Amino acid sequence: MSPHHTPRLESLGKVHFIGIGGVGMSAVARIMVARGVPVSGSDAKDLPVMADLAAAGARVAVGYAAGNLADAQTVVAGSAIREDNPELLAARQAGLPVLHRSQALAATMGDDTVVTVAGTHGKSTTTSMITVLLRAAGLDPSFAVGANIPALGVNAAHGTSGIFVAEADESDGSFLNYRPRIAVVTNVEPDHLDYYGTAEAVYESFDRFTALLPADGLLVACADDAGSLALAGRTRDRGNTRVVLYGTSETAAVRLHDGGPGDVSVSADGVEHVLSLQVPGRHNALNAAAAFTVALELGVDPAAAAAGLGRFSGASRRFEQKGSARGVRVFDDYAHHPTEVRAALTAARSVAGGHKVHVLFQPHLFSRTREFAAQFADALNLADTALVLDIYPAREDPIPGVTSQLIADHLKEGGRLVAAADAVDTLAEAAADGDVVLTVGAGDVTAYGPRIVEALRA
């Protein structure tokens, strides 16, 4: 299957998911089951979502074996599946079409009005905000998000309104598989250079993304981000689709006023609407403005759109509170790019008031650490205490000479490397009443938050 060909749902037949327990894969499987497709799947371990899928009607196996394919006619393979996986080998041997998750998701969208959210940061949050807002306004969208959303209870669902809201991931170019009518771009920065190679290639892929919009389509772009604003300009110059800007800038059609927590509003067509956001930080206020813009385009009453945003309580691992003890609040954030780390720490500062902020950061990927070591340190220096763990390798092999020391070299006083065994106690001792502790990164650093809360209680 070529990377940018989307098959029709009815042509897939029986679909087998290799790695069905993953957050993105389970999302697609859930929607296919709801849309009447016979679904089977397997994963290396028994994950909670697999019981949900089995209850919904999917045939689910734990462990990989060629026999799990049974009479499948199409296979969907998760990005983490290795080429030597016995099910993938069997599928290729049988000549079955093997789809990327995004191709399978695009097939489920069918003839719906598709809203895709792309950008280097803020995709999950903005996709979730749009979904929560539309539901609050009485629309029932289908949706697929790359994170679990407490306000929705699930990360994907089949809706009845003919609107489909999805996160579009640029990390491997797969966002080019969708055919959106409305595309949101929150920001455009060089990232995933292990895939793209150069910053220019990243910008070019976003150009190809906005070129997918039809003549009656709409690009919703952030005026506060240089990359997104430049993309909007190039899209406008091509003249193939409308462009609406949102942000604090005077050029934005949907203007954001952000005076900090409790003082956020948007104005469109000269009318101001107060947003009672439950999530802190300028980045979240901008994400909310993007969601508001999409809702207006879909015909939602502006006042209802503003009210609906108040129901969004955050996405999991996006400045998610893990608990508190001794007057110290502990949060966790998935930030793994310098801009995201800066946003998370800026939000932590606003929540801490005059108190201190302590951060435990786990770099994600050797290649990203090599590219952005100084920028990571620059962002971490916003904290009073910045402790850095060893690099979480994820899919990569080590790169000689690339360690967390590259970041530590640029940290100011209060910043240093920390051994995994010492991290919890060190933070529990550093934090005082009123302080905020933040665990940051896309790896297993998320497990440290509850342990820090326990240590504070001890």
N, C-alpha and C positions, 0 to 999 in steps of 0.2 A: 504494500500500500504506500503510495508516494506520500511524503510528509504533509502535503497541503490538499489532500483529496478527502472530502467528507462523504461517506456513504449515507444512504437513507436508512432510517431505523428499521423499516420493514424488510430491508434486504439482508440484515445481519443474521437472521435465524437464531439458533441457540447460541448464547454468548457465555464464554468462560473467562473469568478474571483471574490472572496469576498475580497474587499479592492483594487479594480482595479486602484484607483488613486495614490497608493504608487509608489515611484520611481522605485523600483525593479519589482513590479507587472505589472505596465504599460509597462515596457520594454518587458516582456515576451508576454503580450497581443498584443503589437504592431507587434512583429515578427510573432506570430501565425496568425493574421489577414492577414499580407503580404504573408504568406505561405498557405493561402486558408482555414484556419480553421474557422468554425462559432464560434464567440466569443461573450459572454455577460458578464456583470459585474456590480458591484455596489460599492458604497463607502458612508461613513457617510455624507461627505460633497461634494459639487460640486467643483472639482479641475480642473484647466485649462486643464490638460492633457486629461481629460475625453471628452472634446469637440473634441479634435484631434482624439481620438479613435473612437468616434461616426462618425466623418467625414470619417474615414477610413473604416467604415462598422460594427463596433461593436454595440451591443445593450446595452446601458448604463443607469443605474437607480441611482438616488440619494436617500440614505436612505436604511436601510436593512429590507427586508421583505421576507418571505418564497416564496411568489409568484414570486419573481425575478428569481428564478431558472428555471421556465417554464419547457422546455423539455431538460434541460442540461443533458449530459451523463457523464461528468467528472467535478469535482470542484477543483479549485486551491484556497487555503486559505493563505492569508498573515500572517506573523509571529505575527502581532499585533492583529489578530482576536481572540476574546475571545471564549471560549468553549460554552458559552450560546448565541452566535450570532444566530438569528432565521434562517438564511440561512444555516449555518453550521449544526445546529440541523436538519433541513429539509433534507439536503444532507445525513447525517448519517442515518436518519430514512428511507430514500429511498434506502439505501445501495449503494449509488454512491461512486466511488473511489474519495478520497480527497487527492490531491497532495500538497506537499511543493513546493514553488516557484521554487526551484532549480531542482526538478524532472520535472516540466513543461518545464523549460528552456532546460534541457538536452534532453527532447523529441524533441524540435524544432531543435536541432543540427543535428539530423539524421545522415547522412553519411559524413557530412562536416569534413574537417581537423580542429580539435578543438585545440585552444590555450587558456589555462586557466591561470589566474594570481592569485596566492595566496600569503599570507604573512600577518604578523600582521599589517604592515603599507604600504602605497604606492600602494595598489591594483587599486583603481580607476584611479589614475594618470597614472600608467604604462599601464593599459588596454587601456586607452584613447590615450596615446602616440603611442602604437602599431597600433591602428586603424587609427589615423591621418596619421601616416607614411605610412601604406599600401595604404591608399587612395591616398596620394600624389604620390606614386610610380605606380599608375594606376591599383592597385588591388581594388576590391570592396568587402570587407569582410562584413559578418553579424557581429553584435556586440551587447553586452549588458553590460552596465556599471552601477554601483550603485550611480552615480552622474550625474548631467547635465553637458554637456561639451560644452562650448561656441563655440569651433572650429568645432564641429559636428552639433550643433543646436538641437540635441536630445540625449537621453541616450541609444537608441537602434534602430537598423534598420536591415532589411533583405537585404543582399547583393547577388551578382550573382557569386562570384568567388569560392564558395565551401570552403571558409575559415571562421571559426566562432571564434571570439575573445570574451572571457567572463571573467568577474571578478568572482573569486571563493571564497566565504565567509566561513571562518573557524569558525565563532563565534558560530555556533550551529551544527558543524559537517557536514553541508549540502554540503560542497565542495566535499564530497566523492560520490556524485551522478553523477559527470561528468566523461566522458571517453576521456581525452585529448590525443593528440599525442605530443603536446609540453606543458610542465608545467613550468611556471615561479614561483620561490619563492623568494620574495624580502627580507624577513627576518622572523625569527621564534623566538618569545618571549612569555613568559607566559602572556596571557590576556584571558578575558572571563572565568575567573575561577568560575564565577557563574554557568557556564555550565559544564566546564571540571573538576573542583574540585582541580586538581593538575597540576603543570607544566609538570610532566611526561606524563600526559594524553594528553596535548597539543602536545608535541613532537611525541608521538605515533600516533596521528591523522595525522600529516604531513607525517610520514613514510607510513601510509596507503594511503595517497594521491599520493605519488610518486610511490607506488606499482601499481597504476592503469595504469601507462604508459606501452604501448606495447613494444615489442622487438625493433621495429624501432623508438621508441619514444625518446624524449629528455627532460632532466631536465635542465633548465637554472636557475642557483642559484647565489646569491650574495656572493662573497668571502669576502666582508668587514663586513659581519654580522656573528657573531659566531654561532648562531643557524642555519642559512641557510647553512653555510660551513659544520657544523657537519652533517646536513641532507644530503648534497651532498656526503659526505664521506660514510655514511651508505648506500645511494642509489647505489653508485659505488661498494661497497663491495657486495651488493646483486647481482650485475652483470646483472640486467634485462634490463638496458636501458643506453643510453649515458648520460653523464653529461658535461655541459659547464659552466665554471665559468666566471662571469664578475665582475669588480670592480677595485680599485686602487692597489690591492695586486699584487705582482709579480707572484702569482700562477694563475692569471686570464688569460684565453685565449683571452677575449676581455678586454683590459686594458683601464681604464679611467684615463685621466689626467685632474685634476680639479684645475685650478689656480684662481678660483673665476669668477665672472660675466665677460663674454667676452673672457674667456680663458679656454674653455672646449673642449676636443677632445677625440676620442676613437681610439685605434689601434687594428687591427685584422690582423693576418698573416703578421705582420711587416709593414703594411701600416697605416699611421695615417690619420684620417678624423676629420676635425674641426666641432664642433656642435655649431650652433648659436641658443642657447636656449633662449626662452623668459621668462622662469621661473627660479627664483633664488634658491640657496641652494644646498649643496652637495647631499641631498636626491633626489632632482630632477635630478641631473647629473647622479646619479646611476640608477634611473628609466629609464632615456634616454638610458643608456648603455644596460639595459635589453631589451628595445624595439629594439635597433639596433641589438642585438644578435638574437632575434626572426626573424627579417626581413631577416638577412643573411641566416638563416635556411630555410626560405620560398622562397629563390632564388632572393631576391631583390638585385639590384646592390648596393654595399656599399656606393658609392657617393650619389646615389639617396636616400638611407636610411638616411644618415646624413643630406641631404638637407630637407627631409620630416619632420624631427624632429623640424626644425625651425618654422613649421606651428602650433605647439602645443602652445596654448596661456594659458593653465591652465584649471583645472576643477573647477566647481563652489564649493565654500567653501574650496578650497585648495589655501591658500595665495591669495585670490581674492581681488582685490582693490575695495573698496566701494565708494571711492571719496577722494577729498582733499579740504582743505580750510585753509587759513592763512599759507600756506607753509607746512601744516601737512598732511601726507598721511595716510589714514585709510584702514587697511586690515582686512580680516576675514579668519579664518582657523578652519577646522573641528576637529583639533587635540584633542584627548581625552585619550591618553596614554602618559606617561612621555616621551618616545622616540620621539613621534610625536610633543609634545609641545616643546621639545628641538630643533628639526629640524625647526619648525616654527619660533622660536625666533632667531635661528642662521641665518635663511634666513632674518629675519627682521633686524638683526644687519648688515648684508652685504648690505642691501638696504639703511639703515640709514646712512651708512658711519660713520662719527664721531659724529653724533647727537644721541639724546636719543631715547630709545624704551620704550613705555608704554603699558602694557598688561592688558586686562580684561579677567579673566579666570573663566569659569563656569564648575565645576567638573560634570562629567556625571556618574551616578549610585553610590549608597552608597557602594556597594561591591568593586568597583574599587577604590573609595576614601580610603576605609579602607586598601586595599592591598598596595596602591602606594602613600600614603600621602607625605612621606618624599621625594620620587623621583619626584613627581610633584613640590614640593617646590624647590628642587634642580634645576629643569629646569626653573622655573619661576624666580629664582634669577639671570638669565641671563639678565633680564630686569632692567631698572632703576626704573620704577614704576610697581609694580605687585599688582593688585586689584583682590580679589577673591569673587565671588558671592556665594550664597547658592547652594547646590547640586541640579542638575536637576535629578529628580528621574526616568524618563522614565518608564520602565516596573516594577520597584522595589518598595516594601514597605520600609519605613524607617528602619534603623538598630539602635537600642539604642546606644547612645554615638558616633555615626558617623556623624560628621558635617564638614563643610569647615574649622572649627577651627583646625582640625587635620593637614591641609596643612599650615594654617596661622602660626601655632606654629613654623614652620621651615623656615619661610621667613625672609630674612635679612631686614635691614632698607629700606624703600620705598615699603615694602610689607605689606598688611593688608586686612582684610575682608572689604567689602563695601556693603551697602544696595542697592538693585536694584534701588530705587528711587534716589539715589545720584550718581550712577556710571557715568552717561553721563556727568554731570556738572563737576565732579571731574577730569575726563580725559581731558575734553576740557580746563580746567584751567591749568592742568599740562603740556600740550603739547605746544611746541614753534616751531617756523619756522625751518623746516628741520627734525623735529622729525617724528617718525613712531608710530602710534597707532595700536594695534592688538587685535581684539576680538577672543577668542579661546574657543572651546568646541563644543560638538555634540548636545547641547540642543538649547534653543531659544536665546542664547547669540548673534546669528547671526543678530538678529533684532536691536542690539545696534549700529552697525556700521553706518548706515544711520543717526541715531539720533545724534551720535557724530559729524558727518560731519555738520549737521544742527546747532548744538550747537556752533561749531567753527565759523560758518558763522554769528551767531547772534551778 
